[in-house]
Amino acid sequence: MKSFGKVRKTHLEKANSQNAMDQKLNEVIEFIHKNQGIPRKKINRDAILEDDLWITGDDADDFIAAFVEHFKLDITGFEITDFFSDEGSELLGITKVLRRIMGIKENMVRKKLTVQDLEEWVKRGYWKKHN
């Protein structure tokens, strides 16, 4: 009977660990929803902030500043220009849409910042260099 108790305890520990992980994701999603007004159903772990959620330019600057402050994160090593276009480089996102429609590649390749990246940043408390 002892082994059953041990297995059950391990299962409960895993479940609690999963709940804690899901809680962080939910906190990040809720922050994005409240800060950007994006419906929760459109925000998922794989969503790319600039491409899928249309967070870019000055909005991205404001979003990251508020995100770091809200979650009390260390921003050392995070370069916003690695992930987001400048406000002037995209006229309301129209240029990006037209490039997609016409099949023209963007002249600058940016790293993709996902909701999962934000979730992991919250879990660590500091930015980890993006590959």
C-alpha positions as CSV (number, residue, x, y, z in Angstrom):
1,M,0.0,0.0,0.0
2,K,2.9,2.3,0.6
3,S,3.9,2.2,-3.1
4,F,0.4,3.2,-4.1
5,G,0.6,6.2,-1.8
6,K,4.0,7.1,-3.3
7,V,2.7,6.9,-6.9
8,R,-0.4,8.9,-6.0
9,K,1.7,11.6,-4.3
10,T,4.0,11.8,-7.4
11,H,0.9,12.1,-9.7
12,L,-0.4,14.9,-7.5
13,E,2.9,16.7,-7.5
14,K,2.9,16.5,-11.3
15,A,-0.6,17.8,-11.5
16,N,0.2,20.7,-9.2
17,S,3.3,21.5,-11.2
18,Q,1.2,21.5,-14.4
19,N,-1.4,23.8,-12.7
20,A,1.3,26.2,-11.8
21,M,2.6,26.2,-15.3
22,D,-0.9,26.8,-16.7
23,Q,-1.4,29.6,-14.2
24,K,1.6,31.5,-15.5
25,L,0.4,31.1,-19.1
26,N,-3.1,32.3,-18.0
27,E,-1.6,35.3,-16.2
28,V,0.4,36.3,-19.4
29,I,-2.7,35.8,-21.6
30,E,-4.8,37.9,-19.2
31,F,-2.1,40.6,-19.2
32,I,-2.1,40.7,-23.0
33,H,-5.9,40.8,-23.2
34,K,-6.2,43.7,-20.7
35,N,-3.2,45.6,-22.0
36,Q,-3.9,45.3,-25.7
37,G,-7.6,44.6,-25.8
38,I,-7.1,41.3,-27.8
39,P,-9.8,38.7,-27.2
40,R,-8.5,35.8,-25.0
41,K,-9.5,33.2,-27.6
42,K,-7.0,34.7,-30.1
43,I,-4.1,34.5,-27.7
44,N,-2.3,31.1,-27.4
45,R,1.1,29.9,-26.4
46,D,2.3,29.8,-30.1
47,A,1.0,33.3,-31.1
48,I,3.7,35.6,-32.3
49,L,3.3,39.0,-30.8
50,E,4.0,41.1,-34.0
51,D,2.7,38.8,-36.7
52,D,-0.4,37.2,-35.0
53,L,-1.3,39.7,-32.4
54,W,-0.3,42.8,-34.3
55,I,1.7,44.3,-31.4
56,T,4.3,46.5,-33.1
57,G,6.1,49.9,-33.1
58,D,5.4,52.2,-30.2
59,D,2.7,49.8,-29.0
60,A,5.3,47.1,-28.6
61,D,7.6,49.5,-26.7
62,D,4.7,50.4,-24.3
63,F,3.6,46.7,-24.0
64,I,7.1,45.4,-23.1
65,A,7.6,48.2,-20.6
66,A,4.3,47.5,-18.9
67,F,4.9,43.7,-19.1
68,V,8.3,44.0,-17.4
69,E,6.9,46.3,-14.7
70,H,3.8,44.2,-14.1
71,F,5.7,41.0,-13.6
72,K,8.8,42.6,-12.0
73,L,11.1,41.2,-14.7
74,D,14.8,41.8,-15.4
75,I,15.0,43.1,-18.9
76,T,18.8,42.9,-19.2
77,G,19.8,41.5,-22.6
78,F,16.4,42.0,-24.2
79,E,16.6,44.0,-27.4
80,I,13.2,45.2,-28.6
81,T,14.4,45.9,-32.1
82,D,15.2,42.2,-32.5
83,F,11.5,41.4,-32.4
84,F,9.5,44.4,-33.4
85,S,9.3,46.8,-36.3
86,D,9.7,50.5,-35.7
87,E,6.6,52.7,-35.7
88,G,7.5,54.5,-38.9
89,S,8.6,51.4,-40.8
90,E,5.1,50.0,-41.0
91,L,2.3,52.3,-41.9
92,L,-0.5,50.8,-39.8
93,G,0.7,47.4,-40.8
94,I,-0.5,48.0,-44.4
95,T,3.0,47.6,-45.8
96,K,3.3,44.2,-44.2
97,V,-0.1,43.0,-45.5
98,L,0.7,44.2,-49.0
99,R,4.1,42.3,-48.9
100,R,2.3,39.1,-47.9
101,I,-0.4,39.5,-50.6
102,M,2.2,40.2,-53.3
103,G,4.6,37.5,-52.0
104,I,7.4,40.0,-51.3
105,K,9.8,39.0,-48.6
106,E,10.6,41.5,-45.9
107,N,14.0,43.1,-46.1
108,M,14.7,42.6,-42.4
109,V,14.3,39.2,-40.7
110,R,13.2,39.6,-37.2
111,K,13.2,37.1,-34.4
112,K,9.8,35.8,-33.4
113,L,8.6,36.7,-29.9
114,T,5.8,34.3,-28.8
115,V,3.4,34.2,-25.9
116,Q,5.4,31.1,-24.8
117,D,8.6,33.3,-24.7
118,L,6.8,35.7,-22.4
119,E,5.5,32.9,-20.2
120,E,9.1,31.5,-19.9
121,W,10.4,35.0,-19.1
122,V,7.8,35.3,-16.3
123,K,8.8,31.9,-14.9
124,R,12.5,32.7,-14.9
125,G,12.2,36.3,-13.9
126,Y,14.9,37.4,-16.3
127,W,15.4,37.5,-20.1
128,K,17.2,34.5,-21.6
129,K,19.0,35.1,-24.9
130,H,16.7,34.2,-27.8
131,N,18.1,31.7,-30.3
